[in-house]
Amino acid sequence: MPDQKKRADLLRDVVGYLEDNGVSDLSLAPMAQALGTSKRMLLYYFGDRGALLAQAMDAARPDAGQIFDGVTSDEEFVDAARTLWRAITRGEQRRSVTVMLQVLSLASTDPDIYGRYARVAVDVMLGPATQALVSLGYDPADAAARATLVVSGLRGLCQDGLVTSQRARVDAAAELVIAAAVAPVR
């Protein structure tokens, strides 16, 4: 049986390695060496390279299910979306967002390798936001479109902020995106 504490510690280190080194040229041997372990141990704890990447992405992303759980009003949805924004720009996940952005970008040029991970990265954020809006009475198709506005809009703004370092402008735009998600359609 794998040592779960050692596995958790190693997973945390893998996430840190990916945050520092990116995913585009991910190779297990250099990663293992940098982490003070062996390629064999990475495979033992995580399976193949793809499974390791999926597990690292799962461990590094904000728990959107928890963030949007229990939302009972448009105002609470706005608060939850703001919590998500803070998590990806200022919280623990701030650095790991760069990994997600890389995977999403790589999926557009190499869908066979990264497409599945990118779709999961989108779906695990989109699902809870959509469900929260449905529970507020929005039509499912409308809820999905509004959740997409929030998730994709905040993700794009996060990338903008990482590239430009213009926090005030990007934060103001995030507020507009979040407000638009629950605004009546004209």
N, C-alpha and C positions, 0 to 999 in steps of 0.2 A: 504494500500500500504506500502510495506517495505521502511524504510528510507535507501536510496541508499548510503549516506555517512557513516551511521553506518554499513551497510553491507560491504562496501569497507574497512573500518577500521577493522572490525571483520575478514574479509578475510585475510588482511595483518597479523593480529595476529595469525590466524590459520596457515598460512604459517610459521611464526616464531616458533610456537609451534611444528609443524612437523619437522622443521629443527633441533630443539633442542632435540626432543623426539623420532623421527622416526615414521614409519608407521606400523611396524609389529604388534604391540599390540594396535593399535588405538582404543580407547574407547571414546565416546563422553562425558560421565560424568566427568572423570578426566580432559579432555581438557577444558570443560566448566568451571569447577572450577578454573583451572589455568588461564583462560582468564577473570575471573570475570564476567561470564555470566551464563546462564543456558543451559542445554541440549535442553530444549524446544526452546530457542532462536536460537541455532545452527540449529535445524531442521526447524524452521520458515524461516531462511535466506537461508539455503543451501539444504534443503531436507534431504535425508537419508545420512548415513555415506559414502556410495559410491559416491554420488553426491558431498558431501563436499570434498572428496579426489580429485575428478576430477577437481573441480573448483579451489582448491588450487594448483594443478599441472599446470593448465592453467595459473593461475596468476603468477606462479613462474618461468616459463621457458622463455628463450629468444624468441623474436619474429623473427623466422627464415624467415618468409615471408617478413618482413621489411629488414632484413639483406641481403637477396638474391634478393630483388626486384630491377629491373633496371640493372642487370648485363649484360654488352654488350661485354665482352671479357674474355678470360681465365685469364688474369691478374686481372680483377675485381672480378672474381670468387674466385681467391686465396685471394684477399683482404677481400672479404666477409667471407670466411672460417676462416681467421685469426680473424676477428671481432667476429665470433661465438666462437672461441677458447678463446679469451680474456673475452668474456661475461661469459663463463662457468667456467673460472679459476680465474678471477680477478675482474669481474664486479659484479653487484648486484645479479646475479644468482648463484654466486659461492657456497653459502651455500645451496641454494635450489637444486642444482645438486645432493646433497646427498640423497634428497627425491626421485628424479627420479631414481637414481641408486638402491635405496632400492626397489622401486616398480618394476623395471625391474627384479631384483633378485627374489623378491617374486612371480612374475608371472611365473617363471620357476618351482617353487614348489607348487604354489597354483593358477593355471590359472583361476579357476572358480571365484575367488575373484579379482585378480589383472590383469588378462590377458587383459581385455578390456582397462584398463588404461595404461598398458604398450604399447599396440599396438598404441594407440592414441599418446603417448609420442614419439614413434618412427616416426609415420606417419607425425606428424606436423613439425618435423624437416626434414624428408626425402623429403617430397613433394616439398617444395620451392627450395631445393638444386637441386633436379631432374629437376624441371621446368626450373631453370636457365640454366642448362646444355643443356637441349633440345633447349632452345631459342638460344644457342650458336651454334647449328647445330649438336650436338651429337645425335646419334640414341637413341630413348627412352629406349631401354633395356640397352645400354651402359651407358646412363646418369643415370639410376637408380642404376647400379652397382657402378659407380663412386661416386654418392651421398651417397650410402651406405658405401663406403670406408671412406668418410669424416665423416659422422654422427657417424657411429659405431666406427671408428678408434679414433676420438676425444673423444667420450664417454669413451672408454676403457682407453685411455691415461689419461683422467681426473680422473678415478678411480685409476689408477696407481699413479698419483701425490698425490691424497688424502691419499693413503696408505703409500707411500714411502717418501713423501716430497722432492723428488729429482726434483725440478722444472727445472733446466737447461737441464737435460737429457730428461725429458718428453716434454719440449718445443721444443727441437731439433727433437724429434720423431714426434711431431705434424707438424712441418714444412715439414718433409718428407712425411707424410700422405697427407697433403694439396697439395704439389707439385705433388704427384703421381696421384691425382684425375684428373689432366688435362694433364698428360704426355701421349705421344703416347704409345700404346701397342706394345710390341715387338713381 
